[in-house]
């Protein structure tokens, strides 16, 4: 039954009030729901109903995401956001459909993730017109840094002087409280003392002493963030990467990670975004063990997209060792994403290669061997503090290209083929592929940046001169050009295949060790692709009978363009070679 917009609003108020009853049982849920809906639709925009929600086009096989900082590419006398836009439109306008610009707000630390002002663009990068211009050409993803803000923000200065509204926006705790079970991604003390007008107060600082944690037990803070989201929508943001969401809700005596209230906040935001006339998407950033990460799909009512965080370390492990057992276990154990949900597949990001997703998956000896190899390749290890104060490896900081410069036996001359094998596997998997800009152009480790900042993560956050980058990409002998061109060619082939739709069927093939393969089938069941990669540094035979090619179809390899006349024959795959064998005669 079709309801009027007034009817849609009443229905939405009931849904929002139900979320709020879980979060704030002592508040009038209907009154707060009305305030939140008014904040999310500040100009009285149209609230859509269930039929229109189902008709939204969320994604297809043509979607590819680029991840970059707003200041990664620079040119003299030009704001970096404009330089970035020029680079995108000149070099990859037909390659990527969405651009994730990492935090572009004024900040005090952590390369943007300690936000001073959520409603401003860092004037060193550009302004809102530059953001909107990029959003007009690409689906724009932006970060909602929701767990914490900067200690230099106006809100925190209000906290220090006991002034509204900031005085009630941050989490404090008694150092004598039971905090031993708190799970954290860092090893510094959880509480940081600050001198305030009310005396010394100990503020929760999950990530750093400059990143002070918000108190979402205060509904006024939630309302303020709803206003911020609405402001971003007005400026062209369509995908919201909700940063560090797993740590959002604090409750003394618990682990303070993945609490029920945290999931309820995600469900509330999903409800609001689904009912917006624009197609809005939530991506949750939860770098945690895989079984915990999967919970952020909820019952198709939380994140639209979750990161496939287990992929980067397991892919590296497979290519360093030549053994795909653990990678196969991942693809066999990940459930198919249900309607309205998808995985985001990636190999590298602005952060390091997370190790928490390997917990319970990779044996400790395998993790240790991988870490030692990556350290030999120039990587750094960052630690975290777990329950009881025990420090454990949290992530490896290294360029993904440099991580694949060899095997556990040491460096070799197969770095580019090995790296491209990683890209090909990532592109073939169920989900939406995402490329960090430094992977797309094979940037090496940035030791100068690490020495300058003192932070391990700076190793993969280099700034690049546009003219020098263009020169390298124009030189066919340059590593950057070789990787860039091969990535673009693979992406172009992928985007033309219905069997690579993010929700197309995926089945992991039972192939001999050293070969990793999956079968993908299009939603209409007309196209199949058998994507097989040799993850070793030596040639291996592939028995085509093992992948069960149907006899009355014609088959060819999309990557090489070669036809396959004998479906019962053998193919020899060179070291790190990938084949995408398809039955679709018109496949690109």
PEGI-V765652 format. One record per pair of residues at least 12 apart in sequence whose ideal C-beta (glycine too) atoms are under 7 Angstrom apart, sorted by the first residue. I is the first residue (numbers start at 1). J is the second residue. Records with the same first field share a line. If there is no record, write none. Layout:
I=J ; J
This chain:
3=49
5=46 ; 47
8=47 ; 48 ; 49
9=37 ; 47
12=37 ; 47 ; 275
13=30 ; 33 ; 34 ; 37
15=271
16=33 ; 36 ; 37 ; 268 ; 271
17=29 ; 30 ; 33
19=264 ; 267 ; 268 ; 271
20=32 ; 33
22=264
23=261 ; 264 ; 265
24=219
27=219
32=219
35=223
36=223 ; 226
39=223 ; 226 ; 227 ; 230
40=226 ; 229 ; 230 ; 272
42=230
45=277
46=277
47=275
48=275 ; 277
53=274 ; 275
56=279
57=279
58=279 ; 281 ; 304 ; 340
59=342 ; 432 ; 502
60=501
61=494 ; 495 ; 497 ; 498 ; 500 ; 501
62=97 ; 495
63=97 ; 98 ; 432
64=95 ; 96 ; 97 ; 433 ; 491 ; 495
65=96 ; 98 ; 100 ; 141 ; 432 ; 434
66=92 ; 96 ; 99 ; 100 ; 435 ; 437
67=100 ; 349 ; 350 ; 434 ; 435 ; 436 ; 437
68=84 ; 99 ; 101 ; 102 ; 437
69=102 ; 350 ; 461
70=84 ; 101 ; 104 ; 125
71=125 ; 463
72=437 ; 463 ; 464
73=87 ; 464 ; 466 ; 469
74=463 ; 464 ; 465 ; 466
75=466
79=125 ; 126 ; 130
80=125 ; 126
81=125 ; 126 ; 130 ; 131 ; 134
82=126 ; 130
83=466
85=130 ; 133 ; 134
87=466
88=138
89=137
95=488 ; 491
96=138
97=138 ; 139
98=138 ; 139 ; 141 ; 239
99=134 ; 138 ; 140 ; 141
100=141 ; 241
101=142
102=143 ; 350
103=115 ; 143 ; 145
104=121 ; 122 ; 125 ; 131
105=117 ; 118 ; 120 ; 121 ; 122
106=120 ; 122
107=122 ; 150
108=150 ; 151 ; 152 ; 210
109=208 ; 210
110=208 ; 211
111=461
113=145 ; 243
114=150 ; 210 ; 211
115=145 ; 149 ; 150
116=150 ; 152 ; 153
117=153
118=228
119=228 ; 231
128=235
131=235 ; 236
132=235 ; 236
135=236 ; 237
136=236
139=238 ; 239
140=236 ; 237 ; 238 ; 239
141=239 ; 241
142=232 ; 237 ; 240
143=241 ; 243
144=229 ; 240 ; 241 ; 242 ; 243
145=243
146=225 ; 242 ; 243 ; 245 ; 248
147=206 ; 213 ; 214 ; 243 ; 244 ; 245 ; 247 ; 248
148=206 ; 207 ; 211 ; 212 ; 213 ; 214
149=212 ; 214
150=210
151=210 ; 212
154=166
155=169
156=170 ; 212
159=196
160=194 ; 196 ; 197
161=197
162=196 ; 197 ; 198
165=220
168=218 ; 220
169=214 ; 215 ; 218 ; 221
170=203 ; 212 ; 213 ; 214 ; 215
171=203 ; 204 ; 213 ; 215 ; 250
172=201 ; 202 ; 203 ; 204
173=191 ; 202 ; 204 ; 252
175=191 ; 202
177=252
178=252 ; 253
179=252
180=387 ; 388
181=254 ; 255 ; 387
182=255 ; 256
183=255 ; 256 ; 257 ; 386 ; 387
184=206 ; 384 ; 385
185=207 ; 384 ; 394
186=206 ; 207 ; 208 ; 384 ; 385
187=383 ; 384 ; 385 ; 391
188=208 ; 209
190=204 ; 205
191=203 ; 204 ; 205
192=205 ; 209
204=250
206=247
213=250
216=248 ; 249 ; 265
233=278 ; 280
238=278 ; 279 ; 280 ; 281
239=281 ; 283
240=282 ; 283
241=283 ; 285
242=282 ; 283 ; 284 ; 285
243=285
244=285
245=262 ; 266 ; 284 ; 285 ; 286
246=258 ; 262 ; 286 ; 288
248=262 ; 265
249=261 ; 262
258=292 ; 295
263=298 ; 302
266=282 ; 284 ; 296 ; 302 ; 303
267=298 ; 301 ; 302
269=282
270=282 ; 301 ; 302
281=304 ; 305
282=303 ; 304
283=303 ; 305 ; 344
284=296 ; 303 ; 306
285=307
286=306
287=309 ; 354 ; 356
288=356
289=356 ; 357 ; 359 ; 360
290=310 ; 357 ; 361
293=306 ; 309
297=337 ; 341
300=338 ; 339 ; 340 ; 341
304=340 ; 341 ; 342
305=342 ; 344 ; 432
306=343 ; 344
307=344 ; 346
308=343 ; 344 ; 345 ; 431
309=354 ; 357
310=330 ; 357 ; 361
311=345 ; 426
312=346 ; 347 ; 348 ; 353 ; 354
313=353 ; 354 ; 355 ; 357 ; 358
314=326 ; 327 ; 330
315=327 ; 347 ; 422 ; 425
316=353 ; 370 ; 403 ; 404
317=362 ; 366 ; 370
318=516 ; 535
319=404 ; 418 ; 421 ; 422 ; 535
320=370 ; 373 ; 407 ; 408
321=408
322=407 ; 514 ; 535 ; 536 ; 537
323=513
324=513 ; 514 ; 516 ; 535
326=361 ; 362
327=516
328=508 ; 516
329=361
331=429 ; 506 ; 508 ; 518
332=508
336=430 ; 506
337=430 ; 503
342=431 ; 432 ; 502 ; 503
343=430 ; 431
344=431 ; 432 ; 434
345=426 ; 429 ; 431 ; 432 ; 433 ; 434
346=426 ; 434 ; 436
347=400 ; 422 ; 423 ; 426 ; 439
348=400 ; 436 ; 438 ; 439 ; 460
349=436
350=436 ; 460 ; 461
351=395 ; 457
352=382 ; 395 ; 396 ; 397 ; 456 ; 457
353=395 ; 396 ; 398
354=395
355=367 ; 393 ; 394 ; 395 ; 396
356=394
369=408
371=393 ; 396
373=408
374=396 ; 398 ; 403
377=398 ; 402 ; 403 ; 405 ; 406
378=398 ; 402 ; 445
379=396 ; 397 ; 398 ; 403
380=397 ; 456 ; 459
381=393 ; 396
382=394 ; 395 ; 397 ; 456
397=456 ; 457 ; 459 ; 460
398=445 ; 459 ; 460
399=438 ; 443 ; 444 ; 445 ; 459 ; 460
400=439
401=419 ; 439 ; 442 ; 443 ; 444
402=444 ; 445
404=418 ; 419 ; 422
407=537
412=537
414=537 ; 575 ; 576
416=479 ; 482 ; 483
417=575 ; 576
418=576
419=483
420=486
421=533 ; 535 ; 576 ; 578
423=487 ; 490
424=490 ; 533 ; 578
425=516 ; 533
427=490 ; 491 ; 494
428=500 ; 518 ; 520 ; 531 ; 580
429=518
430=502 ; 504 ; 506
431=502
432=502
435=487
438=460 ; 462
440=484 ; 487
441=480 ; 483 ; 484
442=479 ; 480 ; 483
443=462
445=459
446=458 ; 459 ; 460 ; 461 ; 462
447=459
449=461 ; 462
493=558 ; 559 ; 588
496=587 ; 588
497=527 ; 529 ; 582 ; 587
498=522 ; 523 ; 524 ; 527
499=520 ; 521 ; 522 ; 527 ; 528 ; 529 ; 582
500=520 ; 529
501=522 ; 523
503=523
504=520 ; 521 ; 522 ; 523
505=520 ; 521
506=518 ; 520
507=519
509=547
511=532 ; 546
514=534 ; 535 ; 536 ; 540
515=532 ; 534 ; 540 ; 542
516=533 ; 535
517=530 ; 531 ; 532 ; 547
518=531
527=582 ; 583 ; 584
528=582 ; 583
529=580 ; 581 ; 582
530=547 ; 581
531=580
532=579
533=578
534=573 ; 574 ; 575 ; 576 ; 577
536=575
537=575
538=575
539=572 ; 573 ; 574 ; 575
540=573
541=570 ; 572
542=570 ; 571 ; 573
543=570
544=567 ; 568 ; 569 ; 570 ; 571
545=568
549=567
550=583
551=567
553=583
554=583 ; 585
555=567 ; 581 ; 582 ; 583
556=582
557=579 ; 580 ; 581
558=580 ; 582 ; 587
559=578 ; 579 ; 580
564=581
